[in-house]
Amino acid sequence: MRRFILPLYLLLGACVPVSPNEVTTRAATMAESTLPAMKTFAVPRPYAPEASNRDIARDFLDLAFTLESGRGLTKLTRFEGPIRIRVAGSPPPTLPSDLNRVVHRLRTEAQIDIGLSQDRSSQVTVEAVPRSEIRRYLPQAACFVVPNVSSLAEYGKARRTSVVNWSRMDRRERVAVFIPADASPQEVRDCLHEELAQAIGPLNDLYRLPDSVFNDDNVHTVLTGFDMLVLRAYYDPALRNGMSQGEVAQRLPAILARLNPAGERIPSRNISRTPRAWIGAIQTALGPVASDAQRRAAAYEALQIATAMGWQDHRRGFSHYAMGRILQSEDPSAAQRSFLAADKFFAASPRTRLHRAYVASQLAAFAISQNQPDQALDILRPHLDVAARHENAALLSTLMLLRAEALDLGGQVTAGREVRVDSIGWARYGFGPDWAVRAKLREIGSLNPLKGRIGRL
């Protein structure tokens, strides 16, 4: 399985499968800075799972018994016994604390026996390597995970063999996660969350999941309450290595009723499967290779498919969001209509709070560009805590910078300056080096009609 980087404001890569060996992937070193100190998140505040246990059981089976390419798996595979993680390569300064935090969450929330070790026989190796080394093997990947190896050099020798083929495994014994040593702190952390989750748990991603890192739309970047429930069920004593899909399906209802009693009282939504044509259109529209004309055509195709399917869920909203992104530079008013349509669909469920926060950044940017500071402030107000609760520093800093610009535009210059300074610590975590933070400051500043031309987020 392979994860392509989608150049969309979500900042990170999304997963799509290719490659004969089914490698799972995810698409600047911090130097001395003259900016305010970097900020990091403290106590995790994940939302509890908000789905029916019947829906979670179906999602679990599709996640656990299918690869991203669509190829089915005949048996459940997982680690047996304690899981230990070793760090290798050249880890950036923020990696140890972020790794400790996600490991602590996996122990306490997912109830998995997992910890850190420097033993070379550890089950999971996290190797930090230059981004260029990752791209040498997978040109469009930001990070990836591979079974039965412990280093990138070892993967290089085995990459065209069945050794690294997930579908040929009977159990998991060794897995390597390769992350970029020279990416922003948030990208490194996001890679840790997504790739560790797939290293120890389900290998598939599903667009129909609105509140999960196991989703190609890349909205969620840290493990959610839903994800922790799935991982806890994955390692439940009632399941074991080698079970068939039918055997797991028989045991899941009792497991989920025990682990998530609240899910027994939530009605099933029974969301339809996502056709490959829509997935392909979204990946083309937001991908790194297509021309502007191809992206526009693909976004239109995705929206047509979503409409024809009668979707009323987040996938319909994401189709409108993608269209807004494509139209933004050529027709801001049309893009605004697309973002408003996206917000309408995202507003239909509490599970898409974070989706709405992304849309809010676009709606507020447009309001600022139209000299409507009060409207921008009203749009932004509900979403700042959402971004913080989902630990998305890049999004949080962007929302704060937009708020600062709206305050400036409304004549509250001192308040705007305070918010702007406060945002920079989050921007340093989210965007990385000083030049990237300053570029974001200039980009958002250019939205203000009193300062310069309209920019693009």
C-alpha positions as a Markdown table, in Angstrom:
| # | Residue | x | y | z |
|---|---|---|---|---|
| 1 | Met | 0.0 | 0.0 | 0.0 |
| 2 | Arg | 1.2 | 3.4 | -0.9 |
| 3 | Arg | 0.2 | 6.9 | 0.3 |
| 4 | Phe | 0.3 | 9.8 | -2.1 |
| 5 | Ile | 0.7 | 13.4 | -1.0 |
| 6 | Leu | -2.3 | 15.5 | -2.0 |
| 7 | Pro | -1.3 | 19.2 | -2.3 |
| 8 | Leu | -4.4 | 20.5 | -0.5 |
| 9 | Tyr | -4.6 | 22.6 | 2.5 |
| 10 | Leu | -4.9 | 19.5 | 4.7 |
| 11 | Leu | -1.1 | 19.7 | 4.5 |
| 12 | Leu | -0.4 | 15.9 | 4.6 |
| 13 | Gly | -0.5 | 12.9 | 2.4 |
| 14 | Ala | -3.4 | 10.6 | 1.8 |
| 15 | Cys | -3.3 | 7.0 | 1.1 |
| 16 | Val | -3.9 | 5.2 | -2.1 |
| 17 | Pro | -2.7 | 1.7 | -2.8 |
| 18 | Val | -0.5 | 0.7 | -5.7 |
| 19 | Ser | 2.7 | -1.2 | -6.0 |
| 20 | Pro | 3.0 | -4.9 | -6.3 |
| 21 | Asn | 4.3 | -5.4 | -2.8 |
| 22 | Glu | 1.5 | -3.4 | -1.1 |
| 23 | Val | 3.6 | -1.0 | 0.9 |
| 24 | Thr | 1.6 | 1.2 | 3.3 |
| 25 | Thr | 2.8 | 4.8 | 3.2 |
| 26 | Arg | 1.9 | 8.4 | 4.3 |
| 27 | Ala | 2.8 | 11.5 | 2.2 |
| 28 | Ala | 12.7 | 20.8 | 7.9 |
| 29 | Thr | 14.9 | 20.1 | 10.4 |
| 30 | Met | 14.4 | 22.6 | 13.2 |
| 31 | Ala | 17.2 | 25.0 | 13.4 |
| 32 | Glu | 17.9 | 28.0 | 15.6 |
| 33 | Ser | 14.9 | 30.3 | 15.4 |
| 34 | Thr | 14.2 | 34.0 | 16.0 |
| 35 | Leu | 10.5 | 33.4 | 16.4 |
| 36 | Pro | 8.6 | 32.8 | 19.7 |
| 37 | Ala | 9.0 | 29.3 | 21.3 |
| 38 | Met | 7.3 | 26.3 | 19.7 |
| 39 | Lys | 4.1 | 25.2 | 21.4 |
| 40 | Thr | 3.0 | 21.6 | 21.8 |
| 41 | Phe | -0.2 | 19.9 | 22.9 |
| 42 | Ala | -0.5 | 18.7 | 26.5 |
| 43 | Val | -3.2 | 16.3 | 27.6 |
| 44 | Pro | -5.1 | 14.5 | 24.8 |
| 45 | Arg | -8.8 | 15.2 | 24.5 |
| 46 | Pro | -10.2 | 12.7 | 22.0 |
| 47 | Tyr | -13.9 | 12.5 | 21.5 |
| 48 | Ala | -15.5 | 9.2 | 22.4 |
| 49 | Pro | -16.6 | 7.0 | 19.5 |
| 50 | Glu | -19.9 | 8.4 | 18.1 |
| 51 | Ala | -21.0 | 5.5 | 15.9 |
| 52 | Ser | -23.3 | 2.5 | 16.1 |
| 53 | Asn | -21.5 | -0.7 | 17.1 |
| 54 | Arg | -23.1 | -2.3 | 14.0 |
| 55 | Asp | -21.4 | 0.2 | 11.8 |
| 56 | Ile | -18.1 | -0.1 | 13.7 |
| 57 | Ala | -18.2 | -3.9 | 13.2 |
| 58 | Arg | -18.7 | -3.5 | 9.5 |
| 59 | Asp | -15.9 | -0.9 | 9.3 |
| 60 | Phe | -13.6 | -3.1 | 11.4 |
| 61 | Leu | -14.0 | -6.0 | 9.0 |
| 62 | Asp | -13.4 | -3.8 | 5.9 |
| 63 | Leu | -10.3 | -2.3 | 7.6 |
| 64 | Ala | -8.9 | -5.6 | 8.8 |
| 65 | Phe | -9.6 | -7.9 | 5.8 |
| 66 | Thr | -8.9 | -5.6 | 2.8 |
| 67 | Leu | -5.8 | -3.8 | 1.6 |
| 68 | Glu | -6.0 | -0.3 | 0.3 |
| 69 | Ser | -5.7 | -1.7 | -3.3 |
| 70 | Gly | -9.0 | -3.6 | -2.8 |
| 71 | Arg | -7.3 | -7.0 | -2.5 |
| 72 | Gly | -8.9 | -9.1 | 0.2 |
| 73 | Leu | -7.0 | -10.7 | 3.1 |
| 74 | Thr | -7.9 | -14.2 | 4.2 |
| 75 | Lys | -6.8 | -14.0 | 7.8 |
| 76 | Leu | -6.4 | -11.6 | 10.7 |
| 77 | Thr | -2.7 | -10.8 | 11.5 |
| 78 | Arg | -1.4 | -9.0 | 14.5 |
| 79 | Phe | 1.5 | -9.2 | 17.0 |
| 80 | Glu | 1.2 | -11.7 | 19.8 |
| 81 | Gly | 2.6 | -10.7 | 23.2 |
| 82 | Pro | 4.3 | -7.4 | 24.1 |
| 83 | Ile | 5.1 | -4.9 | 21.3 |
| 84 | Arg | 8.3 | -2.9 | 21.7 |
| 85 | Ile | 9.3 | 0.0 | 19.5 |
| 86 | Arg | 12.9 | 1.0 | 18.7 |
| 87 | Val | 14.0 | 4.3 | 17.2 |
| 88 | Ala | 16.7 | 4.3 | 14.6 |
| 89 | Gly | 18.3 | 6.7 | 12.1 |
| 90 | Ser | 18.4 | 10.5 | 12.8 |
| 91 | Pro | 15.2 | 11.4 | 14.7 |
| 92 | Pro | 14.4 | 15.1 | 14.9 |
| 93 | Pro | 14.2 | 16.7 | 18.4 |
| 94 | Thr | 10.5 | 16.5 | 18.7 |
| 95 | Leu | 10.1 | 12.8 | 17.8 |
| 96 | Pro | 10.9 | 11.3 | 21.3 |
| 97 | Ser | 8.1 | 13.2 | 23.1 |
| 98 | Asp | 5.6 | 12.7 | 20.3 |
| 99 | Leu | 6.4 | 9.0 | 20.2 |
| 100 | Asn | 6.1 | 8.7 | 24.0 |
| 101 | Arg | 2.7 | 10.4 | 23.8 |
| 102 | Val | 1.2 | 8.1 | 21.2 |
| 103 | Val | 2.6 | 5.0 | 22.9 |
| 104 | His | 1.0 | 6.2 | 26.2 |
| 105 | Arg | -2.3 | 6.6 | 24.4 |
| 106 | Leu | -2.1 | 3.1 | 22.8 |
| 107 | Arg | -1.4 | 1.6 | 26.3 |
| 108 | Thr | -4.1 | 3.5 | 28.1 |
| 109 | Glu | -6.9 | 3.9 | 25.5 |
| 110 | Ala | -6.4 | 0.9 | 23.3 |
| 111 | Gln | -5.1 | -1.3 | 26.2 |
| 112 | Ile | -2.2 | -2.7 | 24.1 |
| 113 | Asp | 0.9 | -3.9 | 25.8 |
| 114 | Ile | 3.3 | -1.6 | 23.9 |
| 115 | Gly | 6.4 | 0.3 | 24.9 |
| 116 | Leu | 9.8 | 1.7 | 23.9 |
| 117 | Ser | 13.0 | -0.2 | 23.8 |
| 118 | Gln | 16.5 | 0.0 | 22.3 |
| 119 | Asp | 16.7 | -3.7 | 21.7 |
| 120 | Arg | 17.5 | -4.5 | 18.0 |
| 121 | Ser | 15.0 | -7.4 | 18.3 |
| 122 | Ser | 12.1 | -5.0 | 18.9 |
| 123 | Gln | 8.9 | -5.8 | 17.0 |
| 124 | Val | 8.6 | -2.3 | 15.5 |
| 125 | Thr | 11.5 | -0.1 | 14.3 |
| 126 | Val | 10.8 | 3.6 | 13.6 |
| 127 | Glu | 13.6 | 4.8 | 11.3 |
| 128 | Ala | 14.0 | 8.5 | 10.7 |
| 129 | Val | 15.7 | 9.1 | 7.3 |
| 130 | Pro | 16.0 | 12.1 | 4.9 |
| 131 | Arg | 12.9 | 12.7 | 2.9 |
| 132 | Ser | 14.9 | 12.2 | -0.2 |
| 133 | Glu | 15.6 | 8.6 | 0.8 |
| 134 | Ile | 11.9 | 7.9 | 1.2 |
| 135 | Arg | 11.2 | 9.5 | -2.2 |
| 136 | Arg | 14.0 | 7.3 | -3.7 |
| 137 | Tyr | 11.8 | 4.3 | -3.1 |
| 138 | Leu | 8.3 | 5.8 | -3.2 |
| 139 | Pro | 8.5 | 9.2 | -5.0 |
| 140 | Gln | 5.1 | 10.5 | -3.9 |
| 141 | Ala | 5.2 | 9.2 | -0.3 |
| 142 | Ala | 5.8 | 11.1 | 2.9 |
| 143 | Cys | 6.3 | 8.0 | 5.1 |
| 144 | Phe | 5.4 | 4.3 | 4.9 |
| 145 | Val | 5.4 | 1.0 | 6.8 |
| 146 | Val | 6.7 | -2.3 | 5.7 |
| 147 | Pro | 6.5 | -5.8 | 7.2 |
| 148 | Asn | 9.4 | -8.2 | 7.9 |
| 149 | Val | 12.2 | -5.7 | 7.8 |
| 150 | Ser | 13.9 | -3.4 | 10.3 |
| 151 | Ser | 15.7 | -0.8 | 8.1 |
| 152 | Leu | 15.4 | 1.0 | 4.9 |
| 153 | Ala | 18.5 | -0.7 | 3.6 |
| 154 | Glu | 16.9 | -4.1 | 4.3 |
| 155 | Tyr | 13.7 | -3.0 | 2.6 |
| 156 | Gly | 15.7 | -2.0 | -0.5 |
| 157 | Lys | 17.0 | -5.5 | -0.8 |
| 158 | Ala | 13.6 | -7.1 | -0.2 |
| 159 | Arg | 11.2 | -4.7 | -1.9 |
| 160 | Arg | 10.5 | -6.7 | -5.0 |
| 161 | Thr | 10.0 | -10.0 | -3.1 |
| 162 | Ser | 7.1 | -11.6 | -1.2 |
| 163 | Val | 9.0 | -11.0 | 2.1 |
| 164 | Val | 7.3 | -7.5 | 2.3 |
| 165 | Asn | 3.9 | -8.6 | 1.0 |
| 166 | Trp | 1.3 | -8.1 | 3.7 |
| 167 | Ser | -1.0 | -10.6 | 2.1 |
| 168 | Arg | 1.5 | -13.4 | 2.5 |
| 169 | Met | 1.8 | -13.0 | 6.2 |
| 170 | Asp | 0.5 | -15.4 | 8.9 |
| 171 | Arg | 1.4 | -13.3 | 11.8 |
| 172 | Arg | 3.3 | -10.0 | 12.5 |
| 173 | Glu | 6.8 | -10.4 | 13.9 |
| 174 | Arg | 8.8 | -7.4 | 12.5 |
| 175 | Val | 7.6 | -4.1 | 11.0 |
| 176 | Ala | 9.5 | -1.0 | 10.1 |
| 177 | Val | 8.1 | 2.5 | 9.9 |
| 178 | Phe | 10.0 | 5.0 | 7.8 |
| 179 | Ile | 9.5 | 8.7 | 8.6 |
| 180 | Pro | 11.1 | 11.9 | 7.3 |
| 181 | Ala | 13.7 | 13.3 | 9.6 |
| 182 | Asp | 13.6 | 16.7 | 7.9 |
| 183 | Ala | 9.8 | 17.4 | 7.9 |
| 184 | Ser | 7.8 | 19.7 | 10.2 |
| 185 | Pro | 7.2 | 18.4 | 13.7 |
| 186 | Gln | 3.5 | 18.0 | 13.0 |
| 187 | Glu | 4.2 | 15.9 | 9.8 |
| 188 | Val | 6.6 | 13.7 | 11.8 |
| 189 | Arg | 4.0 | 13.2 | 14.5 |
| 190 | Asp | 1.2 | 12.5 | 12.1 |
| 191 | Cys | 3.3 | 9.9 | 10.3 |
| 192 | Leu | 3.9 | 8.3 | 13.7 |
| 193 | His | 0.2 | 8.1 | 14.5 |
| 194 | Glu | -0.9 | 6.8 | 11.1 |
| 195 | Glu | 1.9 | 4.4 | 10.4 |
| 196 | Leu | 2.1 | 2.9 | 13.9 |
| 197 | Ala | -1.6 | 2.3 | 13.8 |
| 198 | Gln | -1.2 | 0.4 | 10.5 |
| 199 | Ala | 2.0 | -1.4 | 11.7 |
| 200 | Ile | 0.1 | -3.0 | 14.6 |
| 201 | Gly | -3.5 | -2.9 | 13.3 |
| 202 | Pro | -5.7 | -2.6 | 10.2 |
| 203 | Leu | -4.0 | -2.1 | 6.9 |
| 204 | Asn | -6.9 | -0.5 | 4.9 |
| 205 | Asp | -8.2 | 3.0 | 4.7 |
| 206 | Leu | -11.9 | 3.9 | 4.0 |
| 207 | Tyr | -13.2 | 7.2 | 2.7 |
| 208 | Arg | -16.5 | 6.5 | 4.4 |
| 209 | Leu | -15.0 | 7.0 | 7.9 |
| 210 | Pro | -15.6 | 10.6 | 9.0 |
| 211 | Asp | -13.6 | 10.5 | 12.3 |
| 212 | Ser | -10.5 | 8.3 | 11.7 |
| 213 | Val | -6.9 | 8.4 | 10.6 |
| 214 | Phe | -7.9 | 5.2 | 8.6 |
| 215 | Asn | -9.2 | 7.5 | 5.9 |
| 216 | Asp | -7.7 | 8.8 | 2.7 |
| 217 | Asp | -9.1 | 12.3 | 3.0 |
| 218 | Asn | -6.3 | 13.0 | 5.5 |
| 219 | Val | -8.5 | 15.3 | 7.6 |
| 220 | His | -7.6 | 13.5 | 10.9 |
| 221 | Thr | -3.9 | 13.3 | 11.7 |
| 222 | Val | -3.8 | 11.9 | 15.2 |
| 223 | Leu | -5.6 | 8.8 | 16.4 |
| 224 | Thr | -9.2 | 9.4 | 17.3 |
| 225 | Gly | -11.5 | 7.8 | 19.9 |
| 226 | Phe | -12.9 | 5.7 | 17.0 |
| 227 | Asp | -9.4 | 4.6 | 16.1 |
| 228 | Met | -8.5 | 3.6 | 19.6 |
| 229 | Leu | -11.7 | 1.5 | 19.9 |
| 230 | Val | -10.8 | -0.3 | 16.7 |
| 231 | Leu | -7.3 | -1.0 | 17.9 |
| 232 | Arg | -8.5 | -2.2 | 21.3 |
| 233 | Ala | -10.9 | -4.5 | 19.6 |
| 234 | Tyr | -8.1 | -5.7 | 17.2 |
| 235 | Tyr | -6.1 | -6.9 | 20.2 |
| 236 | Asp | -9.1 | -8.2 | 22.2 |
| 237 | Pro | -8.4 | -11.6 | 23.8 |
| 238 | Ala | -11.4 | -13.0 | 22.0 |
| 239 | Leu | -9.6 | -12.7 | 18.7 |
| 240 | Arg | -6.4 | -14.4 | 17.6 |
| 241 | Asn | -4.0 | -14.6 | 14.7 |
| 242 | Gly | -5.2 | -16.5 | 11.7 |
| 243 | Met | -8.9 | -16.0 | 12.2 |
| 244 | Ser | -11.0 | -15.8 | 9.1 |
| 245 | Gln | -13.3 | -12.9 | 8.4 |
| 246 | Gly | -16.3 | -15.0 | 9.3 |
| 247 | Glu | -14.8 | -16.0 | 12.6 |
| 248 | Val | -14.0 | -12.4 | 13.5 |
| 249 | Ala | -17.5 | -11.3 | 12.4 |
| 250 | Gln | -19.1 | -13.8 | 14.8 |
| 251 | Arg | -17.1 | -12.5 | 17.8 |
| 252 | Leu | -17.2 | -8.7 | 17.1 |
| 253 | Pro | -20.7 | -7.9 | 18.3 |
| 254 | Ala | -19.9 | -9.2 | 21.8 |
| 255 | Ile | -16.5 | -7.5 | 21.8 |
| 256 | Leu | -17.9 | -4.1 | 20.9 |
| 257 | Ala | -20.8 | -4.4 | 23.2 |
| 258 | Arg | -18.4 | -4.9 | 26.1 |
| 259 | Leu | -15.9 | -2.2 | 25.0 |
| 260 | Asn | -18.3 | 0.4 | 23.8 |
| 261 | Pro | -21.7 | 0.0 | 25.5 |
| 262 | Ala | -22.8 | 3.4 | 24.3 |
| 263 | Gly | -22.6 | 2.2 | 20.7 |
| 264 | Glu | -25.4 | -0.3 | 21.3 |
| 265 | Arg | -27.8 | 2.6 | 21.7 |
| 266 | Ile | -26.8 | 4.5 | 18.5 |
| 267 | Pro | -28.8 | 3.7 | 15.4 |
| 268 | Ser | -26.9 | 2.3 | 12.4 |
| 269 | Arg | -26.4 | 4.7 | 9.5 |
| 270 | Asn | -25.3 | 1.9 | 7.0 |
| 271 | Ile | -23.2 | 4.2 | 4.8 |
| 272 | Ser | -22.7 | 2.8 | 1.3 |
| 273 | Arg | -19.3 | 1.7 | 0.0 |
| 274 | Thr | -17.2 | 4.2 | -1.9 |
| 275 | Pro | -16.8 | 3.4 | -5.6 |
| 276 | Arg | -13.2 | 3.3 | -7.1 |
| 277 | Ala | -14.3 | 5.9 | -9.7 |
| 278 | Trp | -14.9 | 8.5 | -7.0 |
| 279 | Ile | -11.7 | 7.7 | -5.2 |
| 280 | Gly | -9.7 | 8.0 | -8.5 |
| 281 | Ala | -11.3 | 11.3 | -9.3 |
| 282 | Ile | -10.6 | 12.8 | -5.9 |
| 283 | Gln | -7.0 | 11.6 | -6.1 |
| 284 | Thr | -6.5 | 13.2 | -9.5 |
| 285 | Ala | -8.2 | 16.4 | -8.4 |
| 286 | Leu | -6.0 | 16.9 | -5.4 |
| 287 | Gly | -3.0 | 15.0 | -6.5 |
| 288 | Pro | 0.5 | 16.3 | -7.4 |
| 289 | Val | 0.7 | 15.2 | -11.0 |
| 290 | Ala | -2.3 | 16.3 | -13.0 |
| 291 | Ser | -2.6 | 19.6 | -14.9 |
| 292 | Asp | -5.0 | 22.3 | -13.9 |
| 293 | Ala | -7.5 | 21.2 | -16.5 |
| 294 | Gln | -7.3 | 17.6 | -15.4 |
| 295 | Arg | -7.8 | 18.5 | -11.8 |
| 296 | Arg | -10.8 | 20.6 | -12.6 |
| 297 | Ala | -12.4 | 17.8 | -14.7 |
| 298 | Ala | -11.6 | 15.3 | -12.0 |
| 299 | Ala | -13.2 | 17.4 | -9.3 |
| 300 | Tyr | -16.3 | 17.9 | -11.4 |
| 301 | Glu | -16.4 | 14.1 | -11.9 |
| 302 | Ala | -16.1 | 13.4 | -8.2 |
| 303 | Leu | -19.0 | 15.8 | -7.5 |
| 304 | Gln | -21.1 | 14.2 | -10.2 |
| 305 | Ile | -20.5 | 10.8 | -8.7 |
| 306 | Ala | -21.3 | 12.0 | -5.2 |
| 307 | Thr | -24.5 | 13.6 | -6.4 |
| 308 | Ala | -25.6 | 10.6 | -8.4 |
| 309 | Met | -24.9 | 8.3 | -5.5 |
| 310 | Gly | -27.3 | 10.4 | -3.4 |
| 311 | Trp | -24.7 | 10.9 | -0.7 |
| 312 | Gln | -25.6 | 13.1 | 2.2 |
| 313 | Asp | -22.5 | 12.4 | 4.3 |
| 314 | His | -19.0 | 13.8 | 4.5 |
| 315 | Arg | -18.0 | 12.4 | 1.1 |
| 316 | Arg | -20.5 | 14.7 | -0.6 |
| 317 | Gly | -19.1 | 17.6 | 1.5 |
| 318 | Phe | -15.5 | 16.6 | 0.6 |
| 319 | Ser | -16.4 | 16.6 | -3.1 |
| 320 | His | -17.7 | 20.2 | -2.8 |
| 321 | Tyr | -14.5 | 21.1 | -0.7 |
| 322 | Ala | -12.3 | 19.7 | -3.5 |
| 323 | Met | -14.2 | 21.7 | -6.1 |
| 324 | Gly | -13.7 | 24.8 | -4.0 |
| 325 | Arg | -10.0 | 24.2 | -3.8 |
| 326 | Ile | -9.7 | 23.8 | -7.6 |
| 327 | Leu | -11.8 | 26.9 | -8.3 |
| 328 | Gln | -10.2 | 29.1 | -5.7 |
| 329 | Ser | -7.6 | 30.8 | -7.8 |
| 330 | Glu | -9.7 | 31.3 | -10.9 |
| 331 | Asp | -13.2 | 32.0 | -9.5 |
| 332 | Pro | -13.2 | 32.9 | -5.8 |
| 333 | Ser | -17.0 | 33.5 | -5.8 |
| 334 | Ala | -17.7 | 30.0 | -7.2 |
| 335 | Ala | -15.2 | 28.5 | -4.8 |
| 336 | Gln | -17.0 | 30.2 | -2.0 |
| 337 | Arg | -20.3 | 28.6 | -3.1 |
| 338 | Ser | -18.6 | 25.2 | -3.1 |
| 339 | Phe | -17.2 | 25.8 | 0.4 |
| 340 | Leu | -20.7 | 26.8 | 1.7 |
| 341 | Ala | -22.1 | 23.6 | 0.1 |
| 342 | Ala | -19.4 | 21.6 | 1.8 |
| 343 | Asp | -20.1 | 23.1 | 5.2 |
| 344 | Lys | -23.8 | 22.3 | 4.8 |
| 345 | Phe | -23.0 | 18.6 | 4.5 |
| 346 | Phe | -20.3 | 18.6 | 7.2 |
| 347 | Ala | -22.7 | 20.3 | 9.6 |
| 348 | Ala | -25.1 | 17.3 | 9.5 |
| 349 | Ser | -23.0 | 15.2 | 11.9 |
| 350 | Pro | -20.9 | 15.9 | 15.0 |
| 351 | Arg | -18.3 | 13.4 | 13.6 |
| 352 | Thr | -17.3 | 16.0 | 11.0 |
| 353 | Arg | -16.4 | 18.9 | 13.4 |
| 354 | Leu | -12.8 | 19.0 | 12.1 |
| 355 | His | -14.0 | 19.0 | 8.5 |
| 356 | Arg | -16.0 | 22.1 | 9.3 |
| 357 | Ala | -12.9 | 23.8 | 10.8 |
| 358 | Tyr | -11.0 | 23.3 | 7.6 |
| 359 | Val | -13.9 | 24.9 | 5.6 |
| 360 | Ala | -14.1 | 27.7 | 8.2 |
| 361 | Ser | -10.6 | 28.7 | 7.3 |
| 362 | Gln | -11.6 | 29.1 | 3.6 |
| 363 | Leu | -14.9 | 30.9 | 4.4 |
| 364 | Ala | -13.2 | 33.3 | 6.9 |
| 365 | Ala | -10.4 | 34.0 | 4.3 |
| 366 | Phe | -13.0 | 35.0 | 1.8 |
| 367 | Ala | -14.8 | 37.2 | 4.3 |
| 368 | Ile | -11.5 | 39.0 | 5.2 |
| 369 | Ser | -10.8 | 39.5 | 1.5 |
| 370 | Gln | -14.2 | 41.1 | 1.1 |
| 371 | Asn | -13.6 | 43.5 | 4.1 |
| 372 | Gln | -16.1 | 41.7 | 6.4 |
| 373 | Pro | -14.1 | 41.3 | 9.6 |
| 374 | Asp | -17.1 | 40.7 | 11.9 |
| 375 | Gln | -18.4 | 37.9 | 9.6 |
| 376 | Ala | -14.9 | 36.3 | 9.6 |
| 377 | Leu | -14.7 | 36.4 | 13.4 |
| 378 | Asp | -18.2 | 34.8 | 13.7 |
| 379 | Ile | -17.1 | 32.1 | 11.3 |
| 380 | Leu | -13.8 | 31.3 | 13.2 |
| 381 | Arg | -15.1 | 31.5 | 16.8 |
| 382 | Pro | -16.5 | 27.9 | 17.1 |
| 383 | His | -13.6 | 26.2 | 15.4 |
| 384 | Leu | -10.5 | 27.2 | 17.3 |
| 385 | Asp | -11.1 | 24.7 | 20.1 |
| 386 | Val | -12.0 | 22.0 | 17.6 |
| 387 | Ala | -8.5 | 22.4 | 15.9 |
| 388 | Ala | -6.8 | 22.4 | 19.3 |
| 389 | Arg | -8.8 | 19.3 | 20.5 |
| 390 | His | -7.7 | 17.4 | 17.4 |
| 391 | Glu | -4.1 | 18.6 | 18.0 |
| 392 | Asn | -3.7 | 20.1 | 14.6 |
| 393 | Ala | -1.3 | 22.9 | 15.1 |
| 394 | Ala | -1.1 | 23.9 | 11.5 |
| 395 | Leu | -4.8 | 24.4 | 11.3 |
| 396 | Leu | -5.0 | 26.0 | 14.7 |
| 397 | Ser | -2.3 | 28.6 | 13.8 |
| 398 | Thr | -4.0 | 29.3 | 10.5 |
| 399 | Leu | -7.4 | 30.0 | 12.2 |
| 400 | Met | -5.6 | 32.2 | 14.8 |
| 401 | Leu | -3.8 | 34.1 | 12.1 |
| 402 | Leu | -7.1 | 34.7 | 10.2 |
| 403 | Arg | -8.6 | 35.9 | 13.5 |
| 404 | Ala | -5.7 | 38.3 | 14.0 |
| 405 | Glu | -6.2 | 39.6 | 10.4 |
| 406 | Ala | -9.9 | 40.1 | 11.0 |
| 407 | Leu | -9.3 | 41.9 | 14.3 |
| 408 | Asp | -6.8 | 44.2 | 12.5 |
| 409 | Leu | -9.3 | 44.9 | 9.8 |
| 410 | Gly | -12.0 | 45.7 | 12.4 |
| 411 | Gly | -9.7 | 48.3 | 14.1 |
| 412 | Gln | -8.7 | 46.1 | 17.0 |
| 413 | Val | -5.0 | 46.2 | 16.1 |
| 414 | Thr | -3.6 | 45.5 | 19.6 |
| 415 | Ala | -5.8 | 42.5 | 20.1 |
| 416 | Gly | -4.8 | 41.3 | 16.6 |
| 417 | Arg | -1.1 | 41.6 | 17.3 |
| 418 | Glu | -1.5 | 39.5 | 20.5 |
| 419 | Val | -3.4 | 36.7 | 18.7 |
| 420 | Arg | -0.8 | 36.8 | 15.9 |
| 421 | Val | 2.2 | 36.4 | 18.3 |
| 422 | Asp | 0.3 | 33.7 | 20.2 |
| 423 | Ser | -0.3 | 31.8 | 16.9 |
| 424 | Ile | 3.4 | 31.6 | 15.9 |
| 425 | Gly | 4.3 | 29.0 | 18.5 |
| 426 | Trp | 1.7 | 26.7 | 17.0 |
| 427 | Ala | 2.8 | 27.6 | 13.5 |
| 428 | Arg | 6.4 | 26.5 | 14.3 |
| 429 | Tyr | 5.1 | 23.1 | 15.3 |
| 430 | Gly | 2.7 | 22.9 | 12.4 |
| 431 | Phe | 4.8 | 24.3 | 9.5 |
| 432 | Gly | 8.3 | 23.8 | 10.8 |
| 433 | Pro | 11.2 | 26.2 | 9.9 |
| 434 | Asp | 11.1 | 29.9 | 10.2 |
| 435 | Trp | 10.8 | 30.5 | 6.5 |
| 436 | Ala | 7.6 | 28.3 | 6.3 |
| 437 | Val | 6.1 | 30.2 | 9.2 |
| 438 | Arg | 6.9 | 33.5 | 7.7 |
| 439 | Ala | 5.5 | 32.5 | 4.4 |
| 440 | Lys | 2.2 | 31.6 | 6.1 |
| 441 | Leu | 2.2 | 34.9 | 7.9 |
| 442 | Arg | 2.7 | 36.7 | 4.5 |
| 443 | Glu | 0.1 | 34.6 | 2.8 |
| 444 | Ile | -2.7 | 35.3 | 5.3 |
| 445 | Gly | -1.6 | 38.9 | 5.7 |
| 446 | Ser | -2.1 | 39.4 | 1.9 |
| 447 | Leu | -5.8 | 38.6 | 2.4 |
| 448 | Asn | -6.4 | 41.9 | 4.1 |
| 449 | Pro | -7.6 | 44.4 | 1.4 |
| 450 | Leu | -5.9 | 47.2 | 3.4 |
| 451 | Lys | -2.5 | 45.5 | 3.2 |
| 452 | Gly | -2.2 | 43.8 | -0.2 |
| 453 | Arg | -3.6 | 41.5 | -2.8 |
| 454 | Ile | -5.8 | 38.5 | -2.0 |
| 455 | Gly | -3.7 | 35.4 | -1.2 |
| 456 | Arg | -4.6 | 31.8 | -1.2 |
| 457 | Leu | -4.6 | 29.5 | 1.8 |
